[in-house]
């Protein structure tokens, strides 16, 4: 597809202005999507470096954050549904081994991956993470959509998405369950307490995805992973990114983790066994004693 | 010191979008150029809308005098005409922090026709209430709320700002942090003062570790706080607060997201699971026969709400809004009764803040017992009806 390739090449040379860019001259038929993905530990076993108080992530199996995987799948779906197709660029910040989540994203159908990886990025809080990602997204050109997971399963902050949106100067819709494109608009189902709101916004817009309750993150087949290895996947240090080093990593972070520790061990549960009658009586006693009757 | 907000005269086309977007109505267009007036709060609403990037705000150039930031703020959340309970929880904590710092407790109240909430905020501990009341603030929107609160923070310079870690608060707070270049700690379960600074404690990795976090070099120190974690203060009837009306002007065009429709898939009978003191949750094993009816009876006896694990949601036993766990909601009720849930981390991350947990499971080795104070080994279809009878008996006495 040399035609599309040339369009993307031109777009990527444009400087992102963080403004409603309306986009491609094809009348909105193509869609260009950036997806932020994060590598997270696959296990509940977390080790802490007693000296620095930071997490030791080496040796723990890593996966793509499931919320982000859903965002990648949605990006691919939206691109494929767009008349003129488009491009999905997966972007991540992390150590060199985080490249595996980009390969995973490429195997899921993304077209290109960019890993922001540099010692100076390490130790970033959410603000700095968002700043670094936003710089990367700006450098990649203009996008109709920026997608991300609602939150990452390790930190669970849900802050990076809205922060990226603000830094790009685009609106955001969080807690998105479902999305469709109507011309230059997105129409998103946003989860609220008693159901959902249908929200529309003109692109560009950032969407933060919840996973549907029936979502099971799948591993792409080996053949797709092999193909993904051949897709473009770049690693950018700050030499390529060109961000202000004072604002990066631990140094640039506003918040500082002063201590990381295991939560106080809970006492073992008082176990009740026996007949249902006995258990019910004891439970009622306990519920009463705790003041709930 | 140069004014941190600058208009690049060469780039400015005098289109006036900034003037329309300014929630504080301080921008005028004179001779086809935007002019920023004195009351500018640096909320950056204009920067967001300027099509030519003519307006810039240089925040870092301004050296911050940390001692100039005073008071502990909470951002109240109003939904369907009621102040959410979490707002009072924040006030209770704010009072404790403010007392230690010898500063004041202030509430931010935003919406339309919300003045009626001032007294309850005052009774729950707010000494000052900053109000922005405007028809275009009736419904929460990220753009309008973040601009208004960013502006208030820039103008009045609080030391600490606490937001509820609700869906709204988690949408709003990071937007403000990014606008004002501020740190923000998510989902705190503990807050205290250490060396004059806000020590923020939060769980991470599904609650398997705790982190203590400080924000040493910037102000205000901002955090979102989980609902149901901090105790509600004892309201003092008749206590009044000083009211500061913050005049705002919101151009609907500056709001870039639009509500097309609201679909209610369930009503919770007025009581929200996040705000309920008692929650009774069922998992896969409760999906057979009338399992959830039994749990409902138990919840009714205890004045509680029924929740469900993901598998029960998938099977259509309960609406998504009561899903407890990672892809659902996080709750911390006073009493959590959980039946036929195995205890996978995807569930426990949503309930481990519960004060008192009773687990019922037929498998004595189920992981859920590790999260419980009391474990009952047995079949819920046998135990729950008998438990309901026992409770009725005791209440009858």
Interface residues (C-beta under 8 A of the other chain):
Chain A: X17 X18 X19 X41 X44 X45 X46 X48 X55 X125 X126 X127 X130 X153 X154 X155 X156 X157 X158 X159 X160 X161 X162 X163 X164 X165 X166 X167 X169 X171 X172 X173 X174 X175 X187 X191 X192 X193 X194 X195 X196 X197 X198 X199 X200 X201 X202 X205 X210 X211 X212 X213 X214 X215 X253 X254 X255 X256 X257 X258 X259 X260 X261 X262 X263 X266 X267 X269 X270 X271 X272 X273 X276 X277 X279 X280 X281 X282 X283 X284 X286 X287 X288 X290 X292 X293
Chain B: X47 X48 X51 X53 X142 X143 X146 X167 X170 X171 X173 X174 X175 X177 X178 X179 X181 X182 X183 X184 X185 X186 X187 X199 X200 X203 X204 X205 X206 X207 X208 X209 X210 X211 X212 X213 X214 X215 X216 X217 X218 X256 X257 X258 X259 X260 X261 X262 X263 X264 X265 X266 X267 X268 X272 X274 X278 X302 X310 X313 X314 X320 X321 X323 X326 X327 X328 X334 X335 X345 X349 X356 X358 X359 X364 X369 X370 X371 X372 X373 X374 X375 X376 X377 X378 X379 X382 X383 X386 X387 X389 X390 X391 X393 X394 X395
